[in-house]
């Protein structure tokens, strides 16, 4: 089973031919989407609205470190809490502990109690630096780029772990937003979430999963129908669909979409007509791209030499795209037509994958250099792949890592490196001849 929606790195060597680097046919101006450092675009609507996840900082109370020296205290703190930047940590002595004995236990629970009991008068209190936390965001990109009110999880869904508040993954033209977030509780389960454009609030779709396991939403259409996955039994996740009848801010029960005879599946995208693209295991537990339509599931073509096929995006004409996993463990970008026939797409480097497709069958994604962890944003049109880094003025100083969406006007969004930090970008096509 392949649990990831998209692999994080494209590093494996890939045998077989790839197309030569083609000269630029379209050039773009590049704009930064002002979501701050470490912002990543995860989805875009045909009208240009984009959603994603960004990093903010969360202050945390001090924590006790049972050590007699500063160096040993820092080592202990790093080892037990995962913070490696020692310059951000300071010990202020036992006085703070004596004045605030409960703050540690209240915030850190049993772990804090254990650490407090181990402290003595030669111990100190470590000031925990602000830690990174993620939150979903949305930008409406018609005209000037501007920030709309950041999306917030409901009060009961803020979670006890500030490092994982949630993600906005997909957005429709009508303003519905699908995503996921973690909720308070002993296990901090991940729930599928839906943002209502009328009430401007999140709906917890995960509450409607009968088993009560984890869930995630990956796609939504203009009717508010959401697709994703849900844990239907312990350790078993299958493709799931939530209906649009979200009464009084509460999700109606969803339903399983099924598999190709195996145990696992995932629904990754839904189009205007209600067709759903994703992947499922067959009876031999092989991962195959598939399409759910009219209550049935249909397997898409798997080209020779591929041991797995995953459809991750879908347009309104029924074309889907994604990637193949070959027998040597590498990745190839692939397109399926409305009849389910596959075309393996070329790219300047052997490894690649498609992240999004529009209604003109233009696709965006990324490709990677064999044997390295470097990725470069890619654009496919007419079965030709372009390195988007060669489509912008290099004087801008950007390195475009991944393109994650394309709208009806041909504007491409994604993320890359600029000024030494990860930033979100939007590429706007220049008029012909410029």
VEXDRENZA-268972 format. One record per residue (C-alpha): residue in three letters; chain; residue number from 1; y, z, x. Coordinates in Angstrom, 2 decimals. Layout:
BEGIN
{"ALA","A",NUM,{Y,Z,X}}
...
//
This chain:
BEGIN
{"UNK","A",1,{0.00,0.00,0.00}}
{"UNK","A",2,{3.53,-0.77,1.18}}
{"UNK","A",3,{5.79,2.03,-0.06}}
{"UNK","A",4,{9.09,0.69,1.27}}
{"UNK","A",5,{11.32,-1.56,-0.79}}
{"UNK","A",6,{12.68,-3.11,2.39}}
{"UNK","A",7,{11.47,-2.46,5.94}}
{"UNK","A",8,{14.04,-0.69,8.07}}
{"UNK","A",9,{13.44,-2.72,11.20}}
{"UNK","A",10,{12.24,-6.21,11.97}}
{"UNK","A",11,{10.67,-5.79,15.35}}
{"UNK","A",12,{7.23,-7.34,15.40}}
{"UNK","A",13,{6.68,-10.73,17.05}}
{"UNK","A",14,{5.95,-13.57,14.66}}
{"UNK","A",15,{4.00,-16.65,15.55}}
{"UNK","A",16,{4.73,-20.05,14.11}}
{"UNK","A",17,{7.71,-22.43,14.09}}
{"UNK","A",18,{11.28,-21.50,13.20}}
{"UNK","A",19,{14.23,-23.81,12.63}}
{"UNK","A",20,{16.71,-24.46,15.40}}
{"UNK","A",21,{20.13,-22.84,15.17}}
{"UNK","A",22,{22.16,-25.03,12.83}}
{"UNK","A",23,{25.89,-25.69,13.15}}
{"UNK","A",24,{28.14,-23.82,10.69}}
{"UNK","A",25,{28.63,-25.58,7.35}}
{"UNK","A",26,{30.65,-22.85,5.61}}
{"UNK","A",27,{33.02,-20.36,7.19}}
{"UNK","A",28,{34.26,-17.09,5.74}}
{"UNK","A",29,{37.07,-14.65,6.03}}
{"UNK","A",30,{35.81,-11.09,6.40}}
{"UNK","A",31,{37.16,-8.03,4.60}}
{"UNK","A",32,{36.12,-4.44,5.02}}
{"UNK","A",33,{35.18,-2.63,1.82}}
{"UNK","A",34,{37.06,0.65,2.33}}
{"UNK","A",35,{34.25,3.07,1.60}}
{"UNK","A",36,{34.51,4.86,4.92}}
{"UNK","A",37,{32.19,5.10,7.93}}
{"UNK","A",38,{28.44,4.61,7.40}}
{"UNK","A",39,{28.91,2.89,4.02}}
{"UNK","A",40,{26.11,0.50,3.07}}
{"UNK","A",41,{26.16,-1.98,0.19}}
{"UNK","A",42,{22.86,-1.88,-1.71}}
{"UNK","A",43,{23.58,-4.13,-4.69}}
{"UNK","A",44,{26.10,-6.52,-6.24}}
{"UNK","A",45,{26.66,-8.05,-9.67}}
{"UNK","A",46,{27.37,-11.72,-10.32}}
{"UNK","A",47,{31.00,-10.81,-11.06}}
{"UNK","A",48,{31.46,-9.21,-7.65}}
{"UNK","A",49,{31.16,-5.50,-8.41}}
{"UNK","A",50,{29.29,-3.78,-5.59}}
{"UNK","A",51,{27.47,-0.46,-5.32}}
{"UNK","A",52,{25.96,1.43,-2.47}}
{"UNK","A",53,{25.77,4.68,-0.60}}
{"UNK","A",54,{28.25,6.30,1.77}}
{"UNK","A",55,{28.37,9.38,3.94}}
{"UNK","A",56,{30.61,12.35,3.42}}
{"UNK","A",57,{30.60,15.80,5.02}}
{"UNK","A",58,{29.43,19.03,3.45}}
{"UNK","A",59,{30.34,22.46,4.80}}
{"UNK","A",60,{27.49,24.94,5.14}}
{"UNK","A",61,{27.52,28.71,5.63}}
{"UNK","A",62,{26.75,30.24,9.04}}
{"UNK","A",63,{23.16,30.90,9.99}}
{"UNK","A",64,{21.67,33.64,12.16}}
{"UNK","A",65,{20.04,32.79,15.47}}
{"UNK","A",66,{17.83,35.43,17.04}}
{"UNK","A",67,{18.56,34.93,20.72}}
{"UNK","A",68,{20.11,37.06,23.46}}
{"UNK","A",69,{22.06,34.33,25.19}}
{"UNK","A",70,{24.22,31.48,24.04}}
{"UNK","A",71,{22.02,28.82,25.64}}
{"UNK","A",72,{18.85,30.24,24.13}}
{"UNK","A",73,{20.58,30.55,20.78}}
{"UNK","A",74,{21.61,26.91,20.83}}
{"UNK","A",75,{18.08,25.85,21.76}}
{"UNK","A",76,{16.65,27.94,18.95}}
{"UNK","A",77,{19.15,26.52,16.49}}
{"UNK","A",78,{18.45,22.94,17.52}}
{"UNK","A",79,{14.70,23.40,17.30}}
{"UNK","A",80,{14.58,25.10,13.92}}
{"UNK","A",81,{17.34,23.27,12.11}}
{"UNK","A",82,{17.46,19.79,13.55}}
{"UNK","A",83,{21.01,19.80,14.88}}
{"UNK","A",84,{21.22,18.32,18.35}}
{"UNK","A",85,{24.97,18.17,18.91}}
{"UNK","A",86,{25.38,21.54,20.58}}
{"UNK","A",87,{29.09,21.13,21.12}}
{"UNK","A",88,{29.59,21.50,17.36}}
{"UNK","A",89,{27.96,24.93,17.26}}
{"UNK","A",90,{29.63,28.20,18.18}}
{"UNK","A",91,{28.40,31.78,18.25}}
{"UNK","A",92,{30.83,34.37,16.97}}
{"UNK","A",93,{28.83,37.58,17.41}}
{"UNK","A",94,{27.26,40.25,15.27}}
{"UNK","A",95,{30.47,41.32,13.51}}
{"UNK","A",96,{30.31,38.42,11.08}}
{"UNK","A",97,{26.69,39.21,10.26}}
{"UNK","A",98,{27.46,42.85,9.51}}
{"UNK","A",99,{30.34,41.84,7.25}}
{"UNK","A",100,{28.42,39.10,5.42}}
{"UNK","A",101,{24.74,40.05,5.38}}
{"UNK","A",102,{23.82,38.25,2.16}}
{"UNK","A",103,{25.35,34.84,2.67}}
{"UNK","A",104,{22.52,33.74,4.94}}
{"UNK","A",105,{19.72,34.74,2.60}}
{"UNK","A",106,{21.47,33.44,-0.50}}
{"UNK","A",107,{21.96,29.97,0.96}}
{"UNK","A",108,{18.84,29.54,3.05}}
{"UNK","A",109,{16.37,31.49,0.92}}
{"UNK","A",110,{13.15,32.68,2.56}}
{"UNK","A",111,{13.97,30.93,5.83}}
{"UNK","A",112,{17.31,32.73,6.01}}
{"UNK","A",113,{15.66,36.07,5.26}}
{"UNK","A",114,{13.15,35.52,8.04}}
{"UNK","A",115,{15.85,34.63,10.51}}
{"UNK","A",116,{18.02,37.58,9.45}}
{"UNK","A",117,{15.13,40.01,9.92}}
{"UNK","A",118,{14.59,38.71,13.45}}
{"UNK","A",119,{18.20,39.24,14.50}}
{"UNK","A",120,{19.26,42.28,16.53}}
{"UNK","A",121,{22.51,43.53,18.06}}
{"UNK","A",122,{22.22,41.07,20.91}}
{"UNK","A",123,{21.95,38.17,18.45}}
{"UNK","A",124,{24.75,36.07,17.09}}
{"UNK","A",125,{25.70,33.98,14.12}}
{"UNK","A",126,{25.86,30.23,14.52}}
{"UNK","A",127,{28.63,28.39,12.75}}
{"UNK","A",128,{26.92,25.38,11.18}}
{"UNK","A",129,{29.08,22.27,11.55}}
{"UNK","A",130,{29.80,20.08,8.51}}
{"UNK","A",131,{26.65,18.07,7.89}}
{"UNK","A",132,{26.41,14.48,6.67}}
{"UNK","A",133,{25.55,13.99,3.03}}
{"UNK","A",134,{25.23,10.78,1.08}}
{"UNK","A",135,{26.74,9.91,-2.28}}
{"UNK","A",136,{26.71,6.78,-4.44}}
{"UNK","A",137,{29.85,4.69,-4.81}}
{"UNK","A",138,{31.04,1.62,-6.71}}
{"UNK","A",139,{33.76,-0.93,-5.98}}
{"UNK","A",140,{35.09,-3.48,-8.40}}
{"UNK","A",141,{35.94,-6.37,-6.15}}
{"UNK","A",142,{37.75,-8.80,-8.44}}
{"UNK","A",143,{41.12,-9.33,-6.78}}
{"UNK","A",144,{42.19,-6.67,-4.33}}
{"UNK","A",145,{39.45,-4.41,-3.07}}
{"UNK","A",146,{39.90,-0.93,-4.50}}
{"UNK","A",147,{37.93,2.23,-4.97}}
{"UNK","A",148,{36.98,3.25,-8.47}}
{"UNK","A",149,{36.17,6.90,-9.13}}
{"UNK","A",150,{33.16,7.79,-6.96}}
{"UNK","A",151,{30.01,8.23,-8.96}}
{"UNK","A",152,{28.87,11.82,-9.29}}
{"UNK","A",153,{25.48,13.24,-10.10}}
{"UNK","A",154,{25.33,15.53,-13.14}}
{"UNK","A",155,{25.82,19.24,-12.48}}
{"UNK","A",156,{22.12,19.97,-12.77}}
{"UNK","A",157,{21.38,17.17,-10.32}}
{"UNK","A",158,{23.38,18.13,-7.28}}
{"UNK","A",159,{20.23,19.40,-5.58}}
{"UNK","A",160,{19.85,22.16,-3.06}}
{"UNK","A",161,{19.79,19.75,-0.15}}
{"UNK","A",162,{23.30,18.35,0.41}}
{"UNK","A",163,{21.97,15.69,2.73}}
{"UNK","A",164,{20.47,13.62,-0.11}}
{"UNK","A",165,{22.69,13.48,-3.18}}
{"UNK","A",166,{21.85,10.00,-4.37}}
{"UNK","A",167,{22.18,6.24,-4.11}}
{"UNK","A",168,{23.59,3.52,-6.34}}
{"UNK","A",169,{21.14,0.65,-5.85}}
{"UNK","A",170,{21.86,-2.03,-8.47}}
{"UNK","A",171,{24.74,-2.98,-10.80}}
{"UNK","A",172,{25.03,-5.42,-13.71}}
{"UNK","A",173,{28.03,-7.44,-14.91}}
{"UNK","A",174,{28.35,-5.05,-17.84}}
{"UNK","A",175,{28.77,-2.09,-15.49}}
{"UNK","A",176,{25.36,-0.43,-15.82}}
{"UNK","A",177,{24.32,1.07,-12.48}}
{"UNK","A",178,{20.78,2.00,-11.47}}
{"UNK","A",179,{19.99,4.42,-8.70}}
{"UNK","A",180,{18.21,7.57,-7.67}}
{"UNK","A",181,{18.95,11.14,-6.68}}
{"UNK","A",182,{17.28,14.47,-5.97}}
{"UNK","A",183,{17.40,17.39,-8.36}}
{"UNK","A",184,{17.42,21.13,-7.90}}
{"UNK","A",185,{14.13,22.93,-7.99}}
{"UNK","A",186,{11.27,24.05,-5.85}}
{"UNK","A",187,{10.27,20.51,-4.92}}
{"UNK","A",188,{13.67,18.76,-5.17}}
{"UNK","A",189,{12.09,15.78,-6.89}}
{"UNK","A",190,{13.73,12.38,-6.78}}
{"UNK","A",191,{14.70,11.02,-10.22}}
{"UNK","A",192,{15.65,7.56,-11.44}}
{"UNK","A",193,{19.29,7.52,-12.60}}
{"UNK","A",194,{21.37,5.25,-14.83}}
{"UNK","A",195,{25.17,5.16,-14.94}}
{"UNK","A",196,{26.60,4.43,-18.41}}
{"UNK","A",197,{29.80,2.34,-18.21}}
{"UNK","A",198,{31.06,3.59,-21.59}}
{"UNK","A",199,{30.71,7.34,-21.04}}
{"UNK","A",200,{30.99,7.13,-17.23}}
{"UNK","A",201,{28.15,9.54,-16.67}}
{"UNK","A",202,{24.68,9.52,-15.14}}
{"UNK","A",203,{21.58,9.61,-17.33}}
{"UNK","A",204,{18.50,11.23,-15.85}}
{"UNK","A",205,{15.76,8.66,-16.48}}
{"UNK","A",206,{13.26,10.71,-14.50}}
{"UNK","A",207,{13.01,13.29,-17.27}}
{"UNK","A",208,{11.23,10.75,-19.45}}
{"UNK","A",209,{8.33,10.27,-17.00}}
{"UNK","A",210,{5.35,11.99,-18.72}}
{"UNK","A",211,{3.71,13.25,-15.55}}
{"UNK","A",212,{6.95,14.76,-14.33}}
{"UNK","A",213,{6.63,13.22,-10.89}}
{"UNK","A",214,{9.21,11.41,-8.79}}
{"UNK","A",215,{10.87,8.20,-9.90}}
{"UNK","A",216,{13.47,5.68,-8.72}}
{"UNK","A",217,{15.46,2.86,-10.33}}
{"UNK","A",218,{15.95,-0.40,-8.43}}
{"UNK","A",219,{17.26,-2.90,-11.00}}
{"UNK","A",220,{19.28,-3.09,-14.24}}
{"UNK","A",221,{20.50,-5.95,-16.44}}
{"UNK","A",222,{23.46,-6.34,-18.80}}
{"UNK","A",223,{21.46,-4.86,-21.69}}
{"UNK","A",224,{20.98,-1.63,-19.78}}
{"UNK","A",225,{17.24,-2.15,-19.27}}
{"UNK","A",226,{16.19,-0.45,-16.04}}
{"UNK","A",227,{13.20,-1.10,-13.79}}
{"UNK","A",228,{11.82,0.80,-10.83}}
{"UNK","A",229,{8.85,3.01,-10.17}}
{"UNK","A",230,{7.49,6.33,-11.38}}
{"UNK","A",231,{4.78,8.69,-10.24}}
{"UNK","A",232,{2.29,8.44,-13.09}}
{"UNK","A",233,{-0.29,10.69,-11.40}}
{"UNK","A",234,{-0.22,12.70,-8.24}}
{"UNK","A",235,{0.40,10.31,-5.36}}
{"UNK","A",236,{0.21,7.18,-7.55}}
{"UNK","A",237,{3.42,5.23,-8.20}}
{"UNK","A",238,{3.59,2.26,-10.50}}
{"UNK","A",239,{6.21,-0.17,-11.78}}
{"UNK","A",240,{8.17,1.36,-14.64}}
{"UNK","A",241,{10.64,0.13,-17.26}}
{"UNK","A",242,{13.17,2.18,-19.21}}
{"UNK","A",243,{14.52,0.73,-22.47}}
{"UNK","A",244,{18.23,0.29,-23.19}}
{"UNK","A",245,{18.29,2.76,-26.12}}
{"UNK","A",246,{19.75,5.68,-24.21}}
{"UNK","A",247,{20.65,7.98,-27.08}}
{"UNK","A",248,{23.37,10.58,-26.65}}
{"UNK","A",249,{23.22,10.26,-22.90}}
{"UNK","A",250,{19.47,10.96,-22.82}}
{"UNK","A",251,{16.91,8.45,-21.65}}
{"UNK","A",252,{14.33,7.11,-24.05}}
{"UNK","A",253,{10.72,7.23,-22.82}}
{"UNK","A",254,{9.87,4.45,-20.42}}
{"UNK","A",255,{6.60,2.64,-19.95}}
{"UNK","A",256,{4.32,1.54,-17.17}}
{"UNK","A",257,{4.27,-2.17,-16.38}}
{"UNK","A",258,{0.82,-2.10,-14.83}}
{"UNK","A",259,{-0.72,-3.65,-11.75}}
{"UNK","A",260,{-2.92,-6.60,-10.77}}
{"UNK","A",261,{-6.01,-4.41,-10.90}}
{"UNK","A",262,{-5.16,-1.94,-8.14}}
{"UNK","A",263,{-3.47,1.44,-8.15}}
{"UNK","A",264,{0.15,0.87,-7.09}}
{"UNK","A",265,{3.04,-1.38,-8.05}}
{"UNK","A",266,{6.83,-1.49,-7.96}}
{"UNK","A",267,{9.44,-3.29,-10.09}}
{"UNK","A",268,{12.37,-4.32,-7.91}}
{"UNK","A",269,{14.62,-6.53,-10.07}}
{"UNK","A",270,{15.21,-7.61,-13.69}}
{"UNK","A",271,{17.13,-10.66,-14.91}}
{"UNK","A",272,{19.16,-11.37,-18.05}}
{"UNK","A",273,{16.10,-12.55,-19.96}}
{"UNK","A",274,{14.09,-9.43,-19.19}}
{"UNK","A",275,{11.75,-10.91,-16.58}}
{"UNK","A",276,{10.86,-8.41,-13.86}}
{"UNK","A",277,{10.01,-9.17,-10.23}}
{"UNK","A",278,{8.19,-6.90,-7.82}}
{"UNK","A",279,{4.81,-6.35,-6.27}}
{"UNK","A",280,{1.46,-4.87,-7.25}}
{"UNK","A",281,{-1.94,-4.18,-5.77}}
{"UNK","A",282,{-4.90,-6.26,-6.91}}
{"UNK","A",283,{-8.47,-5.04,-7.30}}
{"UNK","A",284,{-9.00,-5.44,-3.53}}
{"UNK","A",285,{-5.88,-3.26,-2.93}}
{"UNK","A",286,{-4.00,-6.22,-1.50}}
{"UNK","A",287,{-0.25,-6.24,-2.12}}
{"UNK","A",288,{0.87,-9.34,-4.03}}
{"UNK","A",289,{4.21,-10.51,-5.40}}
{"UNK","A",290,{4.25,-10.65,-9.17}}
{"UNK","A",291,{6.35,-11.25,-12.26}}
{"UNK","A",292,{6.18,-9.24,-15.47}}
{"UNK","A",293,{7.08,-11.27,-18.58}}
{"UNK","A",294,{6.41,-10.77,-22.30}}
{"UNK","A",295,{4.10,-7.85,-21.72}}
{"UNK","A",296,{1.92,-9.55,-19.12}}
{"UNK","A",297,{1.86,-9.61,-15.33}}
{"UNK","A",298,{1.53,-12.83,-13.35}}
{"UNK","A",299,{0.65,-13.05,-9.65}}
{"UNK","A",300,{2.87,-15.30,-7.56}}
{"UNK","A",301,{1.51,-17.59,-4.87}}
{"UNK","A",302,{0.59,-16.01,-1.53}}
{"UNK","A",303,{0.82,-18.56,1.31}}
{"UNK","A",304,{-2.01,-18.84,3.83}}
{"UNK","A",305,{-1.78,-16.41,6.72}}
{"UNK","A",306,{-0.03,-13.68,4.71}}
{"UNK","A",307,{-1.80,-10.40,4.08}}
{"UNK","A",308,{0.91,-9.12,1.72}}
{"UNK","A",309,{3.69,-10.63,-0.39}}
{"UNK","A",310,{6.60,-8.76,-1.99}}
{"UNK","A",311,{9.22,-10.11,-4.40}}
{"UNK","A",312,{12.38,-7.98,-4.26}}
{"UNK","A",313,{15.02,-10.10,-6.01}}
{"UNK","A",314,{15.18,-12.41,-9.05}}
{"UNK","A",315,{17.75,-14.74,-10.60}}
{"UNK","A",316,{18.26,-15.73,-14.24}}
{"UNK","A",317,{16.39,-19.04,-13.75}}
{"UNK","A",318,{13.18,-17.27,-12.77}}
{"UNK","A",319,{13.37,-17.87,-9.02}}
{"UNK","A",320,{12.34,-14.84,-7.00}}
{"UNK","A",321,{12.46,-14.12,-3.28}}
{"UNK","A",322,{11.43,-11.50,-0.78}}
{"UNK","A",323,{9.19,-11.43,2.24}}
{"UNK","A",324,{5.62,-11.85,3.46}}
{"UNK","A",325,{3.73,-9.63,5.85}}
{"UNK","A",326,{1.53,-11.72,8.11}}
{"UNK","A",327,{-1.79,-10.79,9.65}}
{"UNK","A",328,{-0.05,-9.81,12.89}}
{"UNK","A",329,{2.29,-7.43,11.04}}
{"UNK","A",330,{5.45,-9.53,11.20}}
{"UNK","A",331,{7.72,-10.60,8.33}}
{"UNK","A",332,{8.68,-13.97,6.89}}
{"UNK","A",333,{11.32,-14.74,4.25}}
{"UNK","A",334,{9.93,-16.46,1.17}}
{"UNK","A",335,{11.16,-18.09,-2.05}}
{"UNK","A",336,{9.17,-18.57,-5.27}}
{"UNK","A",337,{10.19,-21.11,-7.91}}
{"UNK","A",338,{9.97,-20.46,-11.65}}
{"UNK","A",339,{6.31,-21.57,-11.66}}
{"UNK","A",340,{5.41,-19.09,-8.93}}
{"UNK","A",341,{5.00,-21.62,-6.12}}
{"UNK","A",342,{6.04,-20.30,-2.71}}
{"UNK","A",343,{8.16,-21.77,0.08}}
{"UNK","A",344,{8.26,-19.95,3.42}}
{"UNK","A",345,{11.86,-20.06,4.60}}
{"UNK","A",346,{12.95,-20.70,8.19}}
{"UNK","A",347,{15.34,-18.51,10.16}}
{"UNK","A",348,{16.85,-18.64,13.68}}
{"UNK","A",349,{14.52,-15.88,14.85}}
{"UNK","A",350,{10.91,-15.51,13.72}}
{"UNK","A",351,{11.21,-12.31,11.66}}
{"UNK","A",352,{13.26,-12.31,8.46}}
{"UNK","A",353,{13.52,-11.28,4.82}}
{"UNK","A",354,{15.56,-12.10,1.72}}
{"UNK","A",355,{17.48,-9.31,0.00}}
{"UNK","A",356,{19.28,-11.15,-2.84}}
{"UNK","A",357,{19.33,-14.52,-4.63}}
{"UNK","A",358,{21.94,-16.02,-6.98}}
{"UNK","A",359,{21.57,-18.55,-9.80}}
{"UNK","A",360,{22.13,-21.45,-7.40}}
{"UNK","A",361,{19.17,-20.23,-5.32}}
{"UNK","A",362,{21.44,-19.23,-2.44}}
{"UNK","A",363,{19.92,-16.26,-0.64}}
{"UNK","A",364,{21.06,-13.58,1.78}}
{"UNK","A",365,{19.23,-11.07,3.92}}
{"UNK","A",366,{18.55,-10.50,7.60}}
{"UNK","A",367,{16.46,-11.69,10.51}}
{"UNK","A",368,{15.37,-9.96,13.67}}
{"UNK","A",369,{14.70,-10.77,17.29}}
{"UNK","A",370,{11.05,-10.32,18.30}}
{"UNK","A",371,{10.38,-7.21,20.30}}
{"UNK","A",372,{13.75,-5.58,19.54}}
{"UNK","A",373,{15.29,-3.57,16.73}}
{"UNK","A",374,{18.31,-5.86,16.43}}
{"UNK","A",375,{19.06,-7.44,13.05}}
{"UNK","A",376,{21.58,-10.09,12.06}}
{"UNK","A",377,{22.85,-10.97,8.60}}
{"UNK","A",378,{21.49,-14.25,7.25}}
{"UNK","A",379,{22.35,-16.82,4.54}}
{"UNK","A",380,{19.92,-19.41,3.16}}
{"UNK","A",381,{21.02,-22.54,1.31}}
{"UNK","A",382,{18.98,-25.68,0.81}}
{"UNK","A",383,{16.14,-24.08,2.78}}
{"UNK","A",384,{18.35,-23.81,5.85}}
{"UNK","A",385,{19.16,-20.45,7.37}}
{"UNK","A",386,{22.53,-19.56,8.91}}
{"UNK","A",387,{23.41,-16.64,11.11}}
{"UNK","A",388,{26.44,-15.19,9.31}}
{"UNK","A",389,{27.78,-13.89,12.59}}
{"UNK","A",390,{28.44,-17.53,13.47}}
{"UNK","A",391,{30.29,-18.09,10.20}}
{"UNK","A",392,{33.16,-15.69,10.89}}
{"UNK","A",393,{35.84,-15.50,13.55}}
{"UNK","A",394,{34.34,-13.51,16.45}}
{"UNK","A",395,{37.81,-12.16,17.24}}
{"UNK","A",396,{37.41,-9.86,14.20}}
{"UNK","A",397,{35.03,-7.73,16.25}}
{"UNK","A",398,{32.27,-7.45,13.65}}
{"UNK","A",399,{28.52,-7.56,14.19}}
{"UNK","A",400,{27.02,-8.31,10.78}}
{"UNK","A",401,{23.65,-6.59,10.52}}
{"UNK","A",402,{22.45,-7.23,6.98}}
{"UNK","A",403,{23.67,-9.15,3.94}}
{"UNK","A",404,{22.55,-7.45,0.72}}
{"UNK","A",405,{24.22,-9.39,-2.10}}
{"UNK","A",406,{25.89,-12.65,-3.15}}
{"UNK","A",407,{27.96,-13.19,-6.30}}
{"UNK","A",408,{28.64,-16.29,-8.43}}
{"UNK","A",409,{31.65,-17.22,-6.30}}
{"UNK","A",410,{29.58,-17.26,-3.13}}
{"UNK","A",411,{31.05,-14.04,-1.75}}
{"UNK","A",412,{28.58,-12.17,0.40}}
{"UNK","A",413,{28.46,-8.41,0.87}}
{"UNK","A",414,{26.54,-6.25,3.29}}
{"UNK","A",415,{27.02,-3.93,6.22}}
{"UNK","A",416,{27.48,-4.14,9.95}}
{"UNK","A",417,{29.12,-2.61,13.00}}
{"UNK","A",418,{32.89,-2.61,13.45}}
{"UNK","A",419,{34.90,-0.40,15.75}}
{"UNK","A",420,{31.78,1.45,16.84}}
{"UNK","A",421,{30.76,2.56,13.32}}
{"UNK","A",422,{28.77,1.17,10.41}}
{"UNK","A",423,{31.05,-0.41,7.80}}
{"UNK","A",424,{30.64,-2.33,4.55}}
{"UNK","A",425,{31.93,-5.92,4.47}}
{"UNK","A",426,{32.62,-8.76,2.10}}
{"UNK","A",427,{32.69,-12.42,3.20}}
{"UNK","A",428,{34.92,-14.81,1.21}}
{"UNK","A",429,{34.26,-18.55,1.59}}
{"UNK","A",430,{37.15,-20.56,2.97}}
{"UNK","A",431,{38.14,-23.75,1.13}}
{"UNK","A",432,{36.45,-26.90,2.43}}
{"UNK","A",433,{38.14,-28.32,5.49}}
{"UNK","A",434,{39.53,-25.04,6.80}}
//
